[in-house]
Amino acid sequence: MRPLYVINNFGQFNHLILRMLRDLDIEARMVPNSTPPGTLAVECRGIILGGGPDIGRKGNCSEYLGLGIPVLGICLGHHIIASALGGEVRPGKAGGYGAVDVGISEHDAILSGYPETIHVWASHADEVTRLPDGFSSLASSGICAIEAMADTKRKIYGLQWHPEVSHSVDGRRVYENFNRICRDEA
């Protein structure tokens, strides 16, 4: 089975994503965001757009969204998805650094198995303020109206928080769910 690819967007938690996937016995590799889209289309079954400090350093990430492969965006990856597909990203009113309680309004495939409220770790100054066409909001918090979004038809998902960080309760479930989504595609 082809691996999942973690796209390194120069964020501090990208290696934790890879580590969590490996700890879950999910075959995964990390590649730079300059990797040609054609390479990803052939070599992997799902893409995780990792976090990072600057949307201006997103490399080829926008191009990965048109490959027909499931995509999960984490933090900056969430912002890249929104901005590339016609949504809007702006500086948040409060920013999110630390523990956040997120209310799940729609238990889509990516959030399957979670309770109505989850305790997560956030590390961001920007947030998605308008969904791209075809997306629905899955979760919100007191500091961010769009904590999670999905276009289930295209299997593209975005999360504002960092499930790979130990402070996010049961964060592994997001990656297990994404692996299941990708396995269904393979």
N, C-alpha and C positions, 0 to 999 in steps of 0.2 A: 504494500500500500504506500502511496506517495505521502510524504510528510506535510505537516503544516509549516508555513514559513512565517517567522516573526520578522517584520520589517523594522530595522533599527533606525529610528528617527532621532537619535542622539539623546534619548531620555534616560534618566537615572534608574528607571525600573524595567527597562527592556530585557535585561539579563534575568530579572526575576520572573518575567513571563516565560522565558525559555526554560528556566529551572523548574517552574511549576509544571509545565507541560511534560518535561522529562520525568519528574516525580510521579506524574499520573500515568507513566508508561505510554505517552503519546509521542510518536516520532515527530521531531521538530528541528528546524534549523533556523539560525538567524542570518539574515542577509542585509546588506546596506540598502538604503532607499534609492540608490542609483542603479540597482539591478534592472536590466532591461525587462519590460513587461512580457515579451515573448518567452523569456526564460522561465518566468513564474507560471505562465499558462501551461507549459509542458511539464514542469518539475514538481508542482505542488497541488494539493487538493483543497487548500484553504489558506487565507492570508490574514494575519493579525497585524494591523498597523499600530505599532507601539507609540508610546508617548514621546514627548520631546519639548524643547524650550521655545521653538520658533517655527511657525507655520511657513515662513519664508524659506526654510531648509527642508521642505517636504520631498525633494527629489522627484521620483516618478510615481509617487503614491496616488495622485489623481488618475493616472493612466491604469493603475491596477484595478480600479473600480469597474472598468468596462470589459474585464476578462471573462465574465460569466462564472467566476469562482466565488464561493462564499467569502465574505470579508467581515472581520470584527475590528472596529476601531476603538482604541483605549485612549482616553484623554485627548491628546493632540490628534490621534487617529480619528476620534469622534469628530473633532473640528474639521479635519481634512475632508472627511466624507461630506459633512454638511456644506462646507464652502464649495467643494468641487461639483456638487450636484444641485446647486441652486438655493441652498439654505443660507442662513446668516449666522456669523460668529462675531460676538462683540465682547469687550471687557465686561466681566461680571460686576454687579453692584457690590458684592461682598467678597468675591473670590472664595476659594475653598481650599483651606490648608488644614488638614487634620480630620478628625472624626465627623462624619455626617450621617444622619438618619435619612434614608431614602425610602419613599413610599412607592410601591409598585402598583400601577394602575392597570397594567395589562401583562399577564403572564404568558408572553410569547415564548417561542422555543428557546430563545437565549436566556430567559429568566425562569424557565420551568423549574419547579421544585422549591422556589423561594417563598417565604412567608410574605405577608402584605407589607411589612417594613423590615429593612435590613440596615445594619450598621456597617458603614464602609469608610475607606480612607480616600480623601481627595487631596489633590495637589495641583491647583489650576488658578489662573487669573481670568481666563476667557471662558465663555460658554456659548453653546448653541442657543440662539434666540429666535430662530425661525427654521422650521423643518423644511427639508427639500421635498419636492413633489413626490408622492408615493410613500412617504414615511409616516409612521405614527409614533407618538410619544408613548413610552412604556413606563416611565418612572420620573418622579420629581422630588425635590427637597425644599427646605426652607430657604436655601441659598441659590438654587438653580432649578428653573422650571422644566428643563429637558435634560434629565440625568441619564436617560437611555432612550434610544430610538431604533426603529427597525423598518426596513422595506422587505417584508417577508417574501414577496414575489421574486426579488433579485437576490435574496439571502444576504443582505448587507445590514450590519448591526453596529451601533455605536454606544459606548458607555463613557460617561464623564469621569467616573471614579476608577480606582486601581484595584481590581479584584486580586491581583497577584501579590499584594502587600499583606503581610500577616495580620494587620489591623482590620482588614476587611473580613467580616465574618463569612465563612463558607465561600470565599472567593473562588475556590477551585471549581465550584459548580458551574460558573460561567464558561470555563474552559472545557469542562466535560460536555456541557451542552453544545458548545461550538464544535467540538470534535464529532459529536453525534450528527450535527447538521452537515458537516463535511463528509462524514462517512456515508450518509444517505445520498449524497451527490456522487460519490465515487463509483 
